[in-house]
Amino acid sequence: MLSAWTGTRWILYGGSVGGPPLNDGMMYTEATDSWEEIPADTSRSAEVAKAVWTGAEFVVWTYGSGGRRFNPQKGTWSDVAPLPSLPGVWAYPSVVWTGDSMIVYGGGSMANGAIYR
């Protein structure tokens, strides 16, 4: 399971319970002590490896190739632009949000990276 703090909400997403990866989650709002469901991301078919909070969206990076982003204000999912075609597999890379872009690096036997803005 992945999570991020938005400043007002705690987002919890994905994970697995002894079966295929889950594609839904919950948001906790501290001010109201309440939980809200995140709509399932039915376009995602791979296991989620990492996530970052951009200040506006929760970006999840999937095992293998790319990612999806969730906008909690709109309650919608959308695609992340695909990474450049590189040899190998983007399995469990390191990701970090710099304030204006996400750096994806390594994973498995990968020794390269890419930047998503």
C-alpha positions in Angstrom: 0.0 0.0 0.0 1.2 3.5 -0.8 0.3 6.7 1.0 0.9 10.5 0.9 -0.1 13.4 3.0 -1.6 16.3 1.0 -1.6 18.9 3.9 -5.2 18.2 4.7 -5.8 14.6 3.7 -4.0 11.3 4.0 -4.2 9.2 0.8 -3.9 5.4 1.0 -3.9 3.5 -2.3 -3.3 0.0 -3.7 -1.7 -2.9 -2.0 -2.6 -6.5 -2.0 -4.4 -9.0 0.2 -3.0 -12.3 -0.9 -4.2 -11.9 -4.5 -4.0 -9.5 -7.4 -3.0 -5.9 -6.8 -5.8 -3.6 -5.6 -6.7 -0.5 -7.6 -8.6 1.5 -5.1 -8.1 3.3 -1.8 -9.3 5.8 0.8 -8.6 9.4 1.9 -8.7 10.4 5.5 -9.5 14.1 6.3 -8.2 15.0 9.7 -10.3 18.2 10.2 -13.6 16.2 9.9 -12.2 12.9 11.2 -13.8 11.2 8.1 -12.9 8.7 5.4 -13.8 8.9 1.7 -13.3 6.3 -1.0 -11.0 6.9 -3.9 -12.5 5.7 -7.2 -10.9 2.5 -8.5 -8.4 3.1 -11.3 -9.7 0.6 -13.7 -7.1 1.6 -16.4 -4.2 0.4 -14.3 -3.3 -3.2 -14.8 0.1 -3.5 -13.1 1.2 -3.5 -9.5 2.0 -0.1 -8.1 5.6 0.4 -7.1 5.9 4.0 -5.9 4.0 7.2 -5.4 4.6 10.9 -5.0 2.4 13.9 -4.0 3.0 16.9 -6.4 1.0 19.4 -4.4 -2.0 18.9 -6.5 -2.0 15.2 -7.6 -1.1 11.8 -6.3 1.1 10.2 -8.9 1.5 6.4 -8.8 4.2 4.6 -10.7 3.4 1.1 -11.9 5.7 -1.9 -12.0 7.1 -2.1 -15.4 6.5 1.0 -17.5 4.5 4.0 -16.5 2.0 5.6 -14.2 -1.3 7.2 -13.4 -2.3 10.3 -11.5 -5.2 11.0 -9.1 -6.6 14.4 -8.6 -8.4 14.4 -5.2 -10.2 17.6 -5.8 -11.9 16.2 -9.0 -11.8 12.5 -7.9 -10.4 11.5 -11.3 -7.6 9.4 -12.7 -5.5 10.3 -15.8 -2.5 9.0 -17.6 1.1 10.0 -16.9 3.1 10.5 -20.1 5.1 7.3 -20.8 8.8 7.1 -20.1 11.2 7.0 -23.0 11.7 3.6 -24.4 14.7 2.1 -22.5 16.1 -1.4 -22.3 15.2 -3.4 -19.2 12.3 -3.2 -16.8 11.3 -0.3 -14.5 10.7 -2.6 -11.6 10.6 -0.8 -8.2 12.6 2.3 -9.2 13.3 5.2 -6.9 11.1 8.2 -7.4 11.2 11.7 -5.9 9.2 14.9 -6.5 11.5 17.9 -6.8 8.8 20.6 -6.6 8.1 20.7 -10.4 9.0 17.3 -11.7 9.2 13.6 -10.8 12.6 11.8 -11.2 12.3 8.1 -11.8 15.6 6.2 -11.5 16.7 2.6 -11.6 14.8 -0.4 -10.4 15.7 -4.0 -10.8 18.9 -4.0 -12.9 18.2 -0.5 -14.5 21.0 2.1 -14.2 19.2 5.0 -15.9 16.3 7.3 -15.3 13.8 9.8 -16.7 12.0 13.0 -15.6 8.3 13.5 -15.7 6.9 17.1 -15.6 
